[in-house]
Amino acid sequence: MRAVLVVNPKATTTSERSRDVLVRALRSEVDLSVRYTRRRGHAMDLAREAAQEGVDLVVTLGGDGTVNEVVNGLMAAEPPTFRTGQTPAERLPALATVPGGSTNVFARALGLPREWPDGTSMILEGLRLGRSRTIGLGRADDRYFTFCAGFGIDAAVIQRVERARKRGRVSTPALYFRSTVSQYFLASDRRHPSISLERPGEAAETDLGTVIIQNTAPWTYLGDREINPNPEASFDLGLDVLAMRRLKVASTARTVTQFFARQPDPHGRGVLRLHDVAEFTLLSARPLAFQLDGDYLGEREKVRFASVPAALRVIC
């Protein structure tokens, strides 16, 4: 089996020594080539090239941003040989994800351990036993995502965190909490919700303040604790949506608290939830922050979302 390991050398939980250990372990099972990312977006190019070379497996070592880039590179590739009628999962290399970031939502949603040595052991076992599954992806305009997207406050919080990290701050739950409080109270136009959600054949939902989209559950983690706005979201179904309307302090606090419940069921007059949705469009009267898989991608006034079933085969 031919494989390519795409390494983000800035991965927060690995060192050069641990990467060497990982490479030796993988080479015990596959014919491995190692390629390092040099800039944002480079993992996309490396994954597309690997698929076009006809490799059987692409392994990522990095966080959720690296995984997202690799997935987008794979989905954009044209493998050298494939049969008419094959699904993307059948024609593309399989994906294996070694957790190397600070949160690793995608890897953990697949059932992999949080730490990279344990995750590597499980991946090696999966390769030996031929253990894999096919998952669906989400798509926002022309960009794919694996586990979540956001339009509004959560994306603006991610932008704040990314700015802080560029100034040398470490990504911690405390940093996310402070960024969320600052964004909510100081930088959000909470009294004038601007988002509309449109679905084919359905009446538009209007006056939405912020929207969370999930392709699986959980949405993210706070340490070891799952945060679940849409607990029924699944790689095997369409997209799930939670939107909050007017972002009053009391109702917003109540809804966010429900995310953390052991059996979460966010509800209320100010909450819109949709389950297993094939496609929809979000529109805003003003530019709003937009994120995919925890990466801030700028401001948008319109984003079209779609579910892409049976898109990718993953080692688990």
C-alpha positions as CSV (number, residue, x, y, z in Angstrom):
1,M,0.0,0.0,0.0
2,R,1.4,3.4,-1.0
3,A,0.8,6.2,1.4
4,V,1.6,9.9,1.8
5,L,2.0,11.5,5.2
6,V,1.2,15.2,5.2
7,V,2.8,16.9,8.2
8,N,2.1,20.3,9.6
9,P,5.5,21.0,11.3
10,K,3.7,23.6,13.5
11,A,1.3,21.0,15.0
12,T,1.0,22.0,18.6
13,T,1.2,18.6,20.3
14,T,4.1,17.0,18.4
15,S,7.8,17.4,18.2
16,E,10.5,16.4,15.6
17,R,11.3,13.4,17.7
18,S,7.6,12.2,17.9
19,R,7.2,12.7,14.2
20,D,10.2,10.4,13.6
21,V,8.5,7.8,15.8
22,L,5.3,8.1,13.8
23,V,7.1,7.8,10.5
24,R,8.9,4.6,11.6
25,A,5.6,3.2,12.8
26,L,3.7,3.9,9.6
27,R,6.6,2.5,7.5
28,S,6.2,-0.8,9.2
29,E,2.7,-1.1,7.5
30,V,2.9,1.0,4.3
31,D,5.2,2.3,1.6
32,L,5.4,5.9,3.0
33,S,6.4,9.2,1.5
34,V,6.5,12.2,3.9
35,R,5.7,15.8,2.8
36,Y,5.7,18.9,5.0
37,T,3.5,21.9,4.7
38,R,5.2,25.3,4.2
39,R,2.3,27.7,4.3
40,R,-1.5,28.0,4.8
41,G,-3.2,26.1,2.0
42,H,-0.2,24.0,1.1
43,A,-1.7,20.8,2.5
44,M,-4.4,21.1,-0.1
45,D,-1.9,21.0,-2.9
46,L,0.0,18.1,-1.3
47,A,-3.1,16.0,-1.0
48,R,-4.3,16.7,-4.5
49,E,-0.9,15.7,-5.9
50,A,-0.9,12.5,-3.8
51,A,-4.3,11.5,-5.2
52,Q,-3.3,12.3,-8.7
53,E,-0.2,10.0,-8.2
54,G,-2.6,7.2,-7.4
55,V,-1.6,6.6,-3.8
56,D,-3.9,4.4,-1.6
57,L,-3.8,6.4,1.6
58,V,-3.2,9.9,2.8
59,V,-2.3,10.4,6.5
60,T,-2.4,13.8,8.2
61,L,-0.4,14.9,11.2
62,G,-1.8,18.2,12.4
63,G,-4.9,19.8,13.7
64,D,-8.4,20.2,12.2
65,G,-7.2,22.9,9.8
66,T,-4.7,20.5,8.2
67,V,-7.4,17.9,7.9
68,N,-9.7,20.3,6.2
69,E,-7.1,21.3,3.7
70,V,-6.2,17.7,2.9
71,V,-9.9,16.8,2.4
72,N,-10.4,19.7,0.0
73,G,-7.3,18.7,-1.9
74,L,-8.5,15.1,-2.2
75,M,-12.0,16.2,-3.3
76,A,-10.5,18.4,-6.0
77,A,-8.2,15.7,-7.4
78,E,-8.6,13.6,-10.5
79,P,-7.0,10.2,-9.8
80,P,-5.2,8.6,-12.7
81,T,-7.7,5.7,-12.9
82,F,-11.3,5.4,-11.9
83,R,-14.5,3.9,-13.3
84,T,-17.6,5.7,-14.4
85,G,-20.2,5.7,-11.6
86,Q,-17.8,5.4,-8.7
87,T,-18.5,7.6,-5.7
88,P,-15.7,10.0,-4.5
89,A,-15.1,7.5,-1.6
90,E,-14.4,4.7,-4.1
91,R,-12.1,6.6,-6.4
92,L,-10.1,8.7,-3.9
93,P,-7.3,7.6,-1.5
94,A,-8.5,6.7,2.0
95,L,-7.8,9.3,4.8
96,A,-6.2,8.6,8.2
97,T,-5.9,11.4,10.8
98,V,-3.2,11.4,13.5
99,P,-4.3,14.0,16.1
100,G,-1.6,16.7,16.3
101,G,-3.6,19.9,17.1
102,S,-5.0,21.4,20.3
103,T,-8.6,20.1,19.9
104,N,-8.7,17.5,17.1
105,V,-12.5,17.5,16.8
106,F,-12.6,15.4,13.5
107,A,-10.3,12.7,14.8
108,R,-12.1,12.4,18.1
109,A,-15.5,12.3,16.3
110,L,-14.2,9.3,14.5
111,G,-13.5,7.6,17.8
112,L,-9.8,8.1,17.8
113,P,-8.0,8.9,21.1
114,R,-7.1,12.5,21.9
115,E,-3.3,11.9,22.1
116,W,-1.3,11.2,18.9
117,P,0.5,8.0,20.2
118,D,-2.8,6.3,21.0
119,G,-4.3,7.6,17.8
120,T,-1.4,6.2,15.8
121,S,-1.8,2.8,17.4
122,M,-5.4,2.7,16.5
123,I,-4.7,3.7,12.9
124,L,-2.1,1.0,12.5
125,E,-4.5,-1.5,13.9
126,G,-7.2,-0.3,11.4
127,L,-4.7,-0.7,8.5
128,R,-3.8,-4.2,9.6
129,L,-7.5,-5.2,10.0
130,G,-8.7,-3.3,6.9
131,R,-11.0,-1.3,9.2
132,S,-12.6,1.8,7.6
133,R,-15.8,3.6,7.1
134,T,-17.3,5.9,4.5
135,I,-18.4,9.4,5.7
136,G,-20.3,12.3,4.2
137,L,-19.0,15.8,4.1
138,G,-20.5,19.3,4.1
139,R,-19.9,21.8,1.4
140,A,-20.1,25.6,1.7
141,D,-20.0,27.2,-1.8
142,D,-16.9,25.5,-3.2
143,R,-15.2,24.5,0.0
144,Y,-15.7,21.2,1.9
145,F,-15.8,20.8,5.7
146,T,-15.7,17.7,7.9
147,F,-17.4,18.6,11.1
148,C,-18.7,22.1,11.4
149,A,-19.3,25.6,10.0
150,G,-20.4,28.8,11.5
151,F,-21.9,32.1,10.3
152,G,-21.9,34.9,12.9
153,I,-20.6,35.0,16.4
154,D,-18.8,31.7,16.6
155,A,-16.8,32.5,13.5
156,A,-16.0,36.0,14.9
157,V,-14.7,34.4,18.1
158,I,-12.4,32.1,16.0
159,Q,-11.1,35.2,14.3
160,R,-10.3,36.8,17.7
161,V,-8.5,33.6,18.8
162,E,-6.5,33.5,15.6
163,R,-5.4,37.1,16.1
164,A,-4.4,36.3,19.7
165,R,-2.4,33.3,18.6
166,K,-0.5,35.4,16.1
167,R,0.5,37.6,19.0
168,G,1.9,34.6,20.8
169,R,-1.0,33.5,22.9
170,V,-1.7,29.8,23.5
171,S,-5.0,28.4,22.4
172,T,-6.8,27.4,25.7
173,P,-10.4,27.2,26.8
174,A,-9.8,30.4,28.8
175,L,-8.8,32.2,25.7
176,Y,-11.9,31.0,23.9
177,F,-14.1,32.1,26.8
178,R,-12.7,35.6,27.0
179,S,-12.9,36.0,23.2
180,T,-16.6,34.8,23.3
181,V,-17.5,37.3,26.1
182,S,-15.7,40.2,24.3
183,Q,-17.3,39.4,21.0
184,Y,-20.8,39.0,22.4
185,F,-20.9,42.1,24.6
186,L,-18.6,44.5,22.7
187,A,-18.6,43.6,19.0
188,S,-22.0,42.0,18.0
189,D,-25.1,43.9,16.8
190,R,-27.3,41.7,19.0
191,R,-30.4,43.8,18.6
192,H,-30.6,43.7,14.8
193,P,-30.3,40.0,13.6
194,S,-29.5,40.0,9.9
195,I,-29.4,36.4,8.7
196,S,-32.1,34.5,6.6
197,L,-32.1,30.8,5.9
198,E,-33.6,29.6,2.7
199,R,-34.5,26.0,1.7
200,P,-36.0,24.6,-1.5
201,G,-39.8,24.4,-1.1
202,E,-39.8,25.9,2.4
203,A,-40.6,29.3,3.8
204,A,-37.6,31.4,4.6
205,E,-36.5,31.7,8.3
206,T,-35.6,35.3,9.0
207,D,-34.2,37.5,11.8
208,L,-31.5,35.0,12.8
209,G,-28.6,36.3,14.9
210,T,-26.0,33.5,14.4
211,V,-26.0,30.0,12.8
212,I,-24.0,26.8,13.7
213,I,-23.9,24.0,11.1
214,Q,-22.7,20.5,11.9
215,N,-21.8,17.5,9.8
216,T,-21.3,15.3,12.9
217,A,-21.5,15.5,16.7
218,P,-20.0,17.0,18.8
219,W,-19.5,20.5,17.5
220,T,-16.3,20.9,19.6
221,Y,-14.8,20.0,22.9
222,L,-13.9,21.9,26.0
223,G,-11.1,19.7,27.3
224,D,-12.7,16.2,27.5
225,R,-16.2,17.5,27.5
226,E,-18.3,17.5,24.4
227,I,-20.2,20.6,23.3
228,N,-23.3,19.6,21.4
229,P,-25.7,22.2,19.8
230,N,-26.9,19.5,17.4
231,P,-26.5,16.2,19.2
232,E,-28.2,14.2,16.4
233,A,-25.7,15.3,13.7
234,S,-24.0,12.4,12.0
235,F,-21.4,11.7,9.2
236,D,-24.1,9.3,7.8
237,L,-26.8,12.0,7.4
238,G,-27.3,15.5,6.0
239,L,-26.4,18.7,7.8
240,D,-27.8,19.8,11.1
241,V,-28.4,23.5,11.9
242,L,-28.9,25.5,15.1
243,A,-29.7,29.2,14.8
244,M,-30.3,31.7,17.6
245,R,-32.6,34.6,16.9
246,R,-32.4,37.8,18.9
247,L,-29.4,37.4,21.1
248,K,-30.7,38.6,24.4
249,V,-28.5,37.9,27.4
250,A,-30.9,35.6,29.3
251,S,-32.0,33.5,26.3
252,T,-28.5,33.2,24.8
253,A,-27.1,32.1,28.2
254,R,-29.9,29.5,28.6
255,T,-29.3,28.1,25.1
256,V,-25.5,27.9,25.5
257,T,-25.9,26.2,28.8
258,Q,-28.0,23.6,27.1
259,F,-25.0,22.8,24.8
260,F,-23.1,21.5,27.8
261,A,-25.8,19.2,29.2
262,R,-25.1,15.5,29.4
263,Q,-28.1,14.9,27.2
264,P,-28.2,18.2,25.2
265,D,-31.5,19.3,23.7
266,P,-31.3,23.0,22.9
267,H,-34.7,24.5,22.5
268,G,-36.8,27.6,23.1
269,R,-38.6,30.3,21.3
270,G,-35.4,31.9,20.2
271,V,-33.9,28.7,18.8
272,L,-34.3,27.2,15.3
273,R,-33.0,23.6,14.8
274,L,-33.0,21.6,11.6
275,H,-32.0,18.0,11.3
276,D,-30.6,16.0,8.3
277,V,-30.8,18.9,5.7
278,A,-29.6,18.3,2.2
279,E,-29.1,21.9,1.2
280,F,-29.9,25.5,2.3
281,T,-28.6,29.0,1.8
282,L,-27.7,31.6,4.4
283,L,-28.0,35.3,3.5
284,S,-27.1,38.3,5.6
285,A,-28.0,42.0,5.2
286,R,-24.4,42.8,6.2
287,P,-21.1,41.0,6.0
288,L,-20.6,38.4,8.8
289,A,-17.8,36.3,9.9
290,F,-17.6,32.8,8.4
291,Q,-15.7,29.7,9.5
292,L,-15.2,26.1,8.4
293,D,-13.8,23.4,10.7
294,G,-12.5,26.0,13.1
295,D,-10.7,28.1,10.5
296,Y,-11.8,31.7,10.0
297,L,-12.4,32.4,6.3
298,G,-13.4,36.0,6.2
299,E,-16.7,37.8,5.9
300,R,-19.6,36.8,3.7
301,E,-23.1,38.0,2.9
302,K,-24.2,34.7,1.3
303,V,-23.2,31.1,1.6
304,R,-24.8,28.0,0.0
305,F,-24.5,24.8,2.0
306,A,-25.0,21.2,0.8
307,S,-24.5,17.7,2.2
308,V,-22.2,15.4,0.2
309,P,-23.0,11.8,1.1
310,A,-20.5,8.9,0.8
311,A,-17.7,11.4,0.1
312,L,-14.6,9.9,1.7
313,R,-13.3,6.7,3.2
314,V,-11.5,7.0,6.5
315,I,-9.4,4.6,8.6
316,C,-10.9,4.4,12.0
